[in-house]
């Protein structure tokens, strides 16, 4: 059995905003990053959580 890798503080910020319904553009503005940087963050988060994808539903399911 593998132990899940913990999320970084930045990944936690991205995840919290994403799960709250924030758009890529608004999330990027809030965190001071480009909208193109949001997707790689979400992919890394999904990988760490073992989620099937980066949709809000997939990430929520991986947290349960």
HTML snippet that shows the backbone in 3Dmol.js (N, CA, C, O; Angstrom):
<script src="https://3Dmol.org/build/3Dmol-min.js"></script>
<div id="view" style="width:600px;height:400px;position:relative"></div>
<script>
const pdb = `
ATOM      1  N   UNK A   1       0.850  -1.182   0.000  1.00  0.00           N
ATOM      2  CA  UNK A   1       0.000   0.000   0.000  1.00  0.00           C
ATOM      3  C   UNK A   1       0.893   1.242   0.000  1.00  0.00           C
ATOM      4  O   UNK A   1       1.843   1.331   0.777  1.00  0.00           O
ATOM      5  N   UNK A   2       0.584   2.188  -0.868  1.00  0.00           N
ATOM      6  CA  UNK A   2       1.380   3.405  -0.928  1.00  0.00           C
ATOM      7  C   UNK A   2       0.745   4.490  -0.070  1.00  0.00           C
ATOM      8  O   UNK A   2      -0.479   4.583   0.031  1.00  0.00           O
ATOM      9  N   UNK A   3       1.572   5.287   0.529  1.00  0.00           N
ATOM     10  CA  UNK A   3       1.106   6.410   1.325  1.00  0.00           C
ATOM     11  C   UNK A   3       0.927   7.608   0.404  1.00  0.00           C
ATOM     12  O   UNK A   3       1.832   7.923  -0.368  1.00  0.00           O
ATOM     13  N   UNK A   4      -0.220   8.286   0.467  1.00  0.00           N
ATOM     14  CA  UNK A   4      -0.412   9.446  -0.395  1.00  0.00           C
ATOM     15  C   UNK A   4       0.599  10.543  -0.081  1.00  0.00           C
ATOM     16  O   UNK A   4       0.953  10.769   1.076  1.00  0.00           O
ATOM     17  N   UNK A   5       1.047  11.207  -1.114  1.00  0.00           N
ATOM     18  CA  UNK A   5       1.974  12.319  -0.914  1.00  0.00           C
ATOM     19  C   UNK A   5       1.187  13.541  -0.462  1.00  0.00           C
ATOM     20  O   UNK A   5       0.125  13.827  -1.014  1.00  0.00           O
ATOM     21  N   UNK A   6       1.684  14.258   0.524  1.00  0.00           N
ATOM     22  CA  UNK A   6       0.956  15.433   1.004  1.00  0.00           C
ATOM     23  C   UNK A   6       0.992  16.560  -0.028  1.00  0.00           C
ATOM     24  O   UNK A   6       1.947  16.696  -0.793  1.00  0.00           O
ATOM     25  N   UNK A   7      -0.061  17.354  -0.028  1.00  0.00           N
ATOM     26  CA  UNK A   7      -0.116  18.515  -0.911  1.00  0.00           C
ATOM     27  C   UNK A   7       0.727  19.639  -0.323  1.00  0.00           C
ATOM     28  O   UNK A   7       0.824  19.789   0.895  1.00  0.00           O
ATOM     29  N   UNK A   8       1.332  20.421  -1.204  1.00  0.00           N
ATOM     30  CA  UNK A   8       2.057  21.610  -0.758  1.00  0.00           C
ATOM     31  C   UNK A   8       1.028  22.668  -0.351  1.00  0.00           C
ATOM     32  O   UNK A   8      -0.157  22.546  -0.661  1.00  0.00           O
ATOM     33  N   UNK A   9       1.486  23.685   0.331  1.00  0.00           N
ATOM     34  CA  UNK A   9       0.572  24.768   0.724  1.00  0.00           C
ATOM     35  C   UNK A   9      -0.066  25.409  -0.506  1.00  0.00           C
ATOM     36  O   UNK A   9      -1.257  25.718  -0.498  1.00  0.00           O
ATOM     37  N   UNK A  10       0.717  25.607  -1.557  1.00  0.00           N
ATOM     38  CA  UNK A  10       0.194  26.205  -2.792  1.00  0.00           C
ATOM     39  C   UNK A  10      -0.855  25.293  -3.419  1.00  0.00           C
ATOM     40  O   UNK A  10      -1.889  25.768  -3.888  1.00  0.00           O
ATOM     41  N   UNK A  11      -0.594  23.992  -3.430  1.00  0.00           N
ATOM     42  CA  UNK A  11      -1.568  23.061  -3.979  1.00  0.00           C
ATOM     43  C   UNK A  11      -2.855  23.074  -3.164  1.00  0.00           C
ATOM     44  O   UNK A  11      -3.944  22.957  -3.726  1.00  0.00           O
ATOM     45  N   UNK A  12      -2.744  23.213  -1.857  1.00  0.00           N
ATOM     46  CA  UNK A  12      -3.932  23.312  -1.012  1.00  0.00           C
ATOM     47  C   UNK A  12      -4.736  24.555  -1.363  1.00  0.00           C
ATOM     48  O   UNK A  12      -5.966  24.508  -1.408  1.00  0.00           O
ATOM     49  N   UNK A  13      -4.043  25.676  -1.614  1.00  0.00           N
ATOM     50  CA  UNK A  13      -4.727  26.911  -2.010  1.00  0.00           C
ATOM     51  C   UNK A  13      -5.472  26.713  -3.321  1.00  0.00           C
ATOM     52  O   UNK A  13      -6.640  27.080  -3.447  1.00  0.00           O
ATOM     53  N   UNK A  14      -4.781  26.126  -4.299  1.00  0.00           N
ATOM     54  CA  UNK A  14      -5.391  25.881  -5.606  1.00  0.00           C
ATOM     55  C   UNK A  14      -6.602  24.972  -5.447  1.00  0.00           C
ATOM     56  O   UNK A  14      -7.666  25.255  -5.996  1.00  0.00           O
ATOM     57  N   UNK A  15      -6.450  23.890  -4.707  1.00  0.00           N
ATOM     58  CA  UNK A  15      -7.541  22.940  -4.521  1.00  0.00           C
ATOM     59  C   UNK A  15      -8.734  23.593  -3.833  1.00  0.00           C
ATOM     60  O   UNK A  15      -9.871  23.413  -4.270  1.00  0.00           O
ATOM     61  N   UNK A  16      -8.495  24.339  -2.777  1.00  0.00           N
ATOM     62  CA  UNK A  16      -9.590  25.001  -2.063  1.00  0.00           C
ATOM     63  C   UNK A  16     -10.364  25.939  -2.981  1.00  0.00           C
ATOM     64  O   UNK A  16     -11.595  25.935  -2.988  1.00  0.00           O
ATOM     65  N   UNK A  17      -9.644  26.740  -3.752  1.00  0.00           N
ATOM     66  CA  UNK A  17     -10.304  27.677  -4.664  1.00  0.00           C
ATOM     67  C   UNK A  17     -11.048  26.932  -5.768  1.00  0.00           C
ATOM     68  O   UNK A  17     -12.165  27.307  -6.124  1.00  0.00           O
ATOM     69  N   UNK A  18     -10.435  25.878  -6.310  1.00  0.00           N
ATOM     70  CA  UNK A  18     -11.050  25.101  -7.376  1.00  0.00           C
ATOM     71  C   UNK A  18     -12.343  24.441  -6.887  1.00  0.00           C
ATOM     72  O   UNK A  18     -13.368  24.489  -7.567  1.00  0.00           O
ATOM     73  N   UNK A  19     -12.284  23.831  -5.711  1.00  0.00           N
ATOM     74  CA  UNK A  19     -13.465  23.158  -5.183  1.00  0.00           C
ATOM     75  C   UNK A  19     -14.567  24.138  -4.776  1.00  0.00           C
ATOM     76  O   UNK A  19     -15.734  23.762  -4.672  1.00  0.00           O
ATOM     77  N   UNK A  20     -14.187  25.388  -4.550  1.00  0.00           N
ATOM     78  CA  UNK A  20     -15.166  26.424  -4.223  1.00  0.00           C
ATOM     79  C   UNK A  20     -15.864  26.955  -5.477  1.00  0.00           C
ATOM     80  O   UNK A  20     -16.767  27.787  -5.384  1.00  0.00           O
ATOM     81  N   UNK A  21     -15.441  26.469  -6.655  1.00  0.00           N
ATOM     82  CA  UNK A  21     -16.094  26.878  -7.891  1.00  0.00           C
ATOM     83  C   UNK A  21     -15.404  28.005  -8.634  1.00  0.00           C
ATOM     84  O   UNK A  21     -15.963  28.551  -9.585  1.00  0.00           O
ATOM     85  N   UNK A  22     -14.215  28.360  -8.221  1.00  0.00           N
ATOM     86  CA  UNK A  22     -13.466  29.444  -8.851  1.00  0.00           C
ATOM     87  C   UNK A  22     -13.036  29.033 -10.261  1.00  0.00           C
ATOM     88  O   UNK A  22     -12.614  27.897 -10.478  1.00  0.00           O
ATOM     89  N   UNK A  23     -13.144  29.956 -11.214  1.00  0.00           N
ATOM     90  CA  UNK A  23     -12.721  29.677 -12.587  1.00  0.00           C
ATOM     91  C   UNK A  23     -11.203  29.713 -12.676  1.00  0.00           C
ATOM     92  O   UNK A  23     -10.529  30.233 -11.787  1.00  0.00           O
ATOM     93  N   UNK A  24     -10.665  29.147 -13.775  1.00  0.00           N
ATOM     94  CA  UNK A  24      -9.218  29.181 -13.991  1.00  0.00           C
ATOM     95  C   UNK A  24      -8.713  30.619 -13.917  1.00  0.00           C
ATOM     96  O   UNK A  24      -7.731  30.910 -13.234  1.00  0.00           O
ATOM     97  N   UNK A  25      -9.396  31.511 -14.626  1.00  0.00           N
ATOM     98  CA  UNK A  25      -8.954  32.914 -14.701  1.00  0.00           C
ATOM     99  C   UNK A  25      -8.973  33.569 -13.329  1.00  0.00           C
ATOM    100  O   UNK A  25      -8.013  34.239 -12.949  1.00  0.00           O
ATOM    101  N   UNK A  26     -10.057  33.382 -12.582  1.00  0.00           N
ATOM    102  CA  UNK A  26     -10.150  33.989 -11.251  1.00  0.00           C
ATOM    103  C   UNK A  26      -9.167  33.359 -10.274  1.00  0.00           C
ATOM    104  O   UNK A  26      -8.592  34.047  -9.431  1.00  0.00           O
ATOM    105  N   UNK A  27      -8.978  32.057 -10.390  1.00  0.00           N
ATOM    106  CA  UNK A  27      -8.016  31.364  -9.537  1.00  0.00           C
ATOM    107  C   UNK A  27      -6.610  31.911  -9.797  1.00  0.00           C
ATOM    108  O   UNK A  27      -5.862  32.184  -8.859  1.00  0.00           O
ATOM    109  N   UNK A  28      -6.262  32.065 -11.058  1.00  0.00           N
ATOM    110  CA  UNK A  28      -4.954  32.594 -11.421  1.00  0.00           C
ATOM    111  C   UNK A  28      -4.763  34.009 -10.884  1.00  0.00           C
ATOM    112  O   UNK A  28      -3.708  34.342 -10.345  1.00  0.00           O
ATOM    113  N   UNK A  29      -5.785  34.829 -11.035  1.00  0.00           N
ATOM    114  CA  UNK A  29      -5.709  36.206 -10.530  1.00  0.00           C
ATOM    115  C   UNK A  29      -5.529  36.219  -9.020  1.00  0.00           C
ATOM    116  O   UNK A  29      -4.693  36.955  -8.495  1.00  0.00           O
ATOM    117  N   UNK A  30      -6.306  35.412  -8.330  1.00  0.00           N
ATOM    118  CA  UNK A  30      -6.243  35.336  -6.861  1.00  0.00           C
ATOM    119  C   UNK A  30      -4.849  34.938  -6.366  1.00  0.00           C
ATOM    120  O   UNK A  30      -4.363  35.466  -5.365  1.00  0.00           O
ATOM    121  N   UNK A  31      -4.212  33.998  -7.080  1.00  0.00           N
ATOM    122  CA  UNK A  31      -2.916  33.483  -6.638  1.00  0.00           C
ATOM    123  C   UNK A  31      -1.724  34.154  -7.319  1.00  0.00           C
ATOM    124  O   UNK A  31      -0.574  33.858  -6.995  1.00  0.00           O
ATOM    125  N   UNK A  32      -1.999  35.055  -8.260  1.00  0.00           N
ATOM    126  CA  UNK A  32      -0.906  35.761  -8.925  1.00  0.00           C
ATOM    127  C   UNK A  32      -0.114  34.882  -9.884  1.00  0.00           C
ATOM    128  O   UNK A  32       1.098  35.041 -10.031  1.00  0.00           O
ATOM    129  N   UNK A  33      -0.815  33.947 -10.538  1.00  0.00           N
ATOM    130  CA  UNK A  33      -0.174  33.073 -11.515  1.00  0.00           C
ATOM    131  C   UNK A  33      -0.919  33.210 -12.840  1.00  0.00           C
ATOM    132  O   UNK A  33      -1.987  33.820 -12.889  1.00  0.00           O
ATOM    133  N   UNK A  34      -0.370  32.653 -13.905  1.00  0.00           N
ATOM    134  CA  UNK A  34      -1.062  32.717 -15.190  1.00  0.00           C
ATOM    135  C   UNK A  34      -2.128  31.630 -15.245  1.00  0.00           C
ATOM    136  O   UNK A  34      -1.992  30.589 -14.603  1.00  0.00           O
ATOM    137  N   UNK A  35      -3.191  31.871 -16.014  1.00  0.00           N
ATOM    138  CA  UNK A  35      -4.221  30.839 -16.148  1.00  0.00           C
ATOM    139  C   UNK A  35      -3.661  29.527 -16.690  1.00  0.00           C
ATOM    140  O   UNK A  35      -4.180  28.459 -16.365  1.00  0.00           O
ATOM    141  N   UNK A  36      -2.622  29.587 -17.501  1.00  0.00           N
ATOM    142  CA  UNK A  36      -2.011  28.383 -18.054  1.00  0.00           C
ATOM    143  C   UNK A  36      -1.300  27.555 -16.987  1.00  0.00           C
ATOM    144  O   UNK A  36      -1.017  26.379 -17.213  1.00  0.00           O
ATOM    145  N   UNK A  37      -1.009  28.140 -15.846  1.00  0.00           N
ATOM    146  CA  UNK A  37      -0.327  27.440 -14.762  1.00  0.00           C
ATOM    147  C   UNK A  37      -1.312  26.672 -13.884  1.00  0.00           C
ATOM    148  O   UNK A  37      -0.913  25.772 -13.144  1.00  0.00           O
ATOM    149  N   UNK A  38      -2.574  27.015 -13.959  1.00  0.00           N
ATOM    150  CA  UNK A  38      -3.585  26.364 -13.122  1.00  0.00           C
ATOM    151  C   UNK A  38      -3.697  24.877 -13.461  1.00  0.00           C
ATOM    152  O   UNK A  38      -3.716  24.039 -12.560  1.00  0.00           O
ATOM    153  N   UNK A  39      -3.770  24.548 -14.741  1.00  0.00           N
ATOM    154  CA  UNK A  39      -3.944  23.160 -15.160  1.00  0.00           C
ATOM    155  C   UNK A  39      -2.823  22.253 -14.645  1.00  0.00           C
ATOM    156  O   UNK A  39      -3.122  21.194 -14.093  1.00  0.00           O
ATOM    157  N   UNK A  40      -1.546  22.619 -14.800  1.00  0.00           N
ATOM    158  CA  UNK A  40      -0.496  21.756 -14.238  1.00  0.00           C
ATOM    159  C   UNK A  40      -0.621  21.571 -12.718  1.00  0.00           C
ATOM    160  O   UNK A  40      -0.344  20.491 -12.196  1.00  0.00           O
ATOM    161  N   UNK A  41      -1.033  22.617 -12.022  1.00  0.00           N
ATOM    162  CA  UNK A  41      -1.255  22.487 -10.577  1.00  0.00           C
ATOM    163  C   UNK A  41      -2.340  21.448 -10.312  1.00  0.00           C
ATOM    164  O   UNK A  41      -2.166  20.567  -9.470  1.00  0.00           O
ATOM    165  N   UNK A  42      -3.465  21.551 -11.034  1.00  0.00           N
ATOM    166  CA  UNK A  42      -4.565  20.618 -10.821  1.00  0.00           C
ATOM    167  C   UNK A  42      -4.178  19.188 -11.182  1.00  0.00           C
ATOM    168  O   UNK A  42      -4.598  18.246 -10.511  1.00  0.00           O
ATOM    169  N   UNK A  43      -3.384  19.018 -12.231  1.00  0.00           N
ATOM    170  CA  UNK A  43      -2.920  17.678 -12.601  1.00  0.00           C
ATOM    171  C   UNK A  43      -2.023  17.084 -11.518  1.00  0.00           C
ATOM    172  O   UNK A  43      -2.119  15.897 -11.207  1.00  0.00           O
ATOM    173  N   UNK A  44      -1.155  17.910 -10.947  1.00  0.00           N
ATOM    174  CA  UNK A  44      -0.272  17.435  -9.875  1.00  0.00           C
ATOM    175  C   UNK A  44      -1.088  17.054  -8.640  1.00  0.00           C
ATOM    176  O   UNK A  44      -0.802  16.057  -7.978  1.00  0.00           O
ATOM    177  N   UNK A  45      -2.102  17.856  -8.342  1.00  0.00           N
ATOM    178  CA  UNK A  45      -2.977  17.570  -7.201  1.00  0.00           C
ATOM    179  C   UNK A  45      -3.714  16.258  -7.432  1.00  0.00           C
ATOM    180  O   UNK A  45      -3.768  15.408  -6.543  1.00  0.00           O
ATOM    181  N   UNK A  46      -4.282  16.091  -8.624  1.00  0.00           N
ATOM    182  CA  UNK A  46      -5.009  14.868  -8.947  1.00  0.00           C
ATOM    183  C   UNK A  46      -4.094  13.652  -8.816  1.00  0.00           C
ATOM    184  O   UNK A  46      -4.503  12.612  -8.299  1.00  0.00           O
ATOM    185  N   UNK A  47      -2.860  13.786  -9.286  1.00  0.00           N
ATOM    186  CA  UNK A  47      -1.910  12.686  -9.177  1.00  0.00           C
ATOM    187  C   UNK A  47      -1.617  12.316  -7.740  1.00  0.00           C
ATOM    188  O   UNK A  47      -1.569  11.136  -7.392  1.00  0.00           O
ATOM    189  N   UNK A  48      -1.422  13.312  -6.911  1.00  0.00           N
ATOM    190  CA  UNK A  48      -1.132  13.048  -5.506  1.00  0.00           C
ATOM    191  C   UNK A  48      -2.321  12.425  -4.780  1.00  0.00           C
ATOM    192  O   UNK A  48      -2.150  11.604  -3.879  1.00  0.00           O
ATOM    193  N   UNK A  49      -3.535  12.826  -5.183  1.00  0.00           N
ATOM    194  CA  UNK A  49      -4.735  12.310  -4.524  1.00  0.00           C
ATOM    195  C   UNK A  49      -5.216  11.001  -5.129  1.00  0.00           C
ATOM    196  O   UNK A  49      -6.089  10.336  -4.572  1.00  0.00           O
ATOM    197  N   UNK A  50      -4.646  10.633  -6.268  1.00  0.00           N
ATOM    198  CA  UNK A  50      -5.098   9.424  -6.948  1.00  0.00           C
ATOM    199  C   UNK A  50      -6.441   9.610  -7.619  1.00  0.00           C
ATOM    200  O   UNK A  50      -7.184   8.646  -7.805  1.00  0.00           O
ATOM    201  N   UNK A  51      -6.762  10.846  -7.986  1.00  0.00           N
ATOM    202  CA  UNK A  51      -8.034  11.159  -8.636  1.00  0.00           C
ATOM    203  C   UNK A  51      -7.999  10.729 -10.095  1.00  0.00           C
ATOM    204  O   UNK A  51      -6.936  10.673 -10.711  1.00  0.00           O
ATOM    205  N   UNK A  52      -9.166  10.428 -10.637  1.00  0.00           N
ATOM    206  CA  UNK A  52      -9.282  10.001 -12.026  1.00  0.00           C
ATOM    207  C   UNK A  52      -9.077  11.156 -13.006  1.00  0.00           C
ATOM    208  O   UNK A  52      -8.832  10.918 -14.188  1.00  0.00           O
ATOM    209  N   UNK A  53      -9.171  12.373 -12.549  1.00  0.00           N
ATOM    210  CA  UNK A  53      -9.010  13.546 -13.405  1.00  0.00           C
ATOM    211  C   UNK A  53      -9.081  14.807 -12.576  1.00  0.00           C
ATOM    212  O   UNK A  53      -9.137  14.757 -11.348  1.00  0.00           O
ATOM    213  N   UNK A  54      -9.078  15.954 -13.266  1.00  0.00           N
ATOM    214  CA  UNK A  54      -9.025  17.228 -12.545  1.00  0.00           C
ATOM    215  C   UNK A  54     -10.384  17.891 -12.365  1.00  0.00           C
ATOM    216  O   UNK A  54     -10.461  19.011 -11.862  1.00  0.00           O
ATOM    217  N   UNK A  55     -11.448  17.220 -12.766  1.00  0.00           N
ATOM    218  CA  UNK A  55     -12.763  17.838 -12.569  1.00  0.00           C
ATOM    219  C   UNK A  55     -13.030  17.985 -11.071  1.00  0.00           C
ATOM    220  O   UNK A  55     -12.462  17.270 -10.246  1.00  0.00           O
ATOM    221  N   UNK A  56     -13.887  18.908 -10.754  1.00  0.00           N
ATOM    222  CA  UNK A  56     -14.231  19.113  -9.344  1.00  0.00           C
ATOM    223  C   UNK A  56     -14.782  17.833  -8.722  1.00  0.00           C
ATOM    224  O   UNK A  56     -14.454  17.495  -7.584  1.00  0.00           O
ATOM    225  N   UNK A  57     -15.620  17.126  -9.477  1.00  0.00           N
ATOM    226  CA  UNK A  57     -16.216  15.885  -8.965  1.00  0.00           C
ATOM    227  C   UNK A  57     -15.140  14.829  -8.680  1.00  0.00           C
ATOM    228  O   UNK A  57     -15.181  14.167  -7.643  1.00  0.00           O
ATOM    229  N   UNK A  58     -14.187  14.672  -9.591  1.00  0.00           N
ATOM    230  CA  UNK A  58     -13.128  13.695  -9.386  1.00  0.00           C
ATOM    231  C   UNK A  58     -12.274  14.035  -8.175  1.00  0.00           C
ATOM    232  O   UNK A  58     -11.921  13.153  -7.392  1.00  0.00           O
ATOM    233  N   UNK A  59     -11.943  15.308  -8.021  1.00  0.00           N
ATOM    234  CA  UNK A  59     -11.098  15.706  -6.890  1.00  0.00           C
ATOM    235  C   UNK A  59     -11.857  15.580  -5.581  1.00  0.00           C
ATOM    236  O   UNK A  59     -11.283  15.164  -4.575  1.00  0.00           O
ATOM    237  N   UNK A  60     -13.148  15.935  -5.576  1.00  0.00           N
ATOM    238  CA  UNK A  60     -13.945  15.752  -4.354  1.00  0.00           C
ATOM    239  C   UNK A  60     -14.014  14.275  -3.970  1.00  0.00           C
ATOM    240  O   UNK A  60     -13.867  13.921  -2.801  1.00  0.00           O
ATOM    241  N   UNK A  61     -14.238  13.424  -4.962  1.00  0.00           N
ATOM    242  CA  UNK A  61     -14.322  11.987  -4.701  1.00  0.00           C
ATOM    243  C   UNK A  61     -13.020  11.442  -4.143  1.00  0.00           C
ATOM    244  O   UNK A  61     -13.034  10.568  -3.277  1.00  0.00           O
ATOM    245  N   UNK A  62     -11.907  11.944  -4.625  1.00  0.00           N
ATOM    246  CA  UNK A  62     -10.604  11.473  -4.154  1.00  0.00           C
ATOM    247  C   UNK A  62     -10.341  11.891  -2.714  1.00  0.00           C
ATOM    248  O   UNK A  62      -9.560  11.244  -2.017  1.00  0.00           O
ATOM    249  N   UNK A  63     -10.973  12.944  -2.268  1.00  0.00           N
ATOM    250  CA  UNK A  63     -10.785  13.413  -0.894  1.00  0.00           C
ATOM    251  C   UNK A  63     -11.598  12.593   0.116  1.00  0.00           C
ATOM    252  O   UNK A  63     -11.310  12.620   1.312  1.00  0.00           O
ATOM    253  N   UNK A  64     -12.598  11.876  -0.360  1.00  0.00           N
ATOM    254  CA  UNK A  64     -13.465  11.087   0.557  1.00  0.00           C
ATOM    255  C   UNK A  64     -12.838   9.783   0.916  1.00  0.00           C
ATOM    256  O   UNK A  64     -13.422   9.004   1.669  1.00  0.00           O
TER     257      UNK A  64
END
`;
const viewer = $3Dmol.createViewer("view");
viewer.addModel(pdb, "pdb");
viewer.setStyle({}, {cartoon: {color: "spectrum"}});
viewer.zoomTo();
viewer.render();
</script>
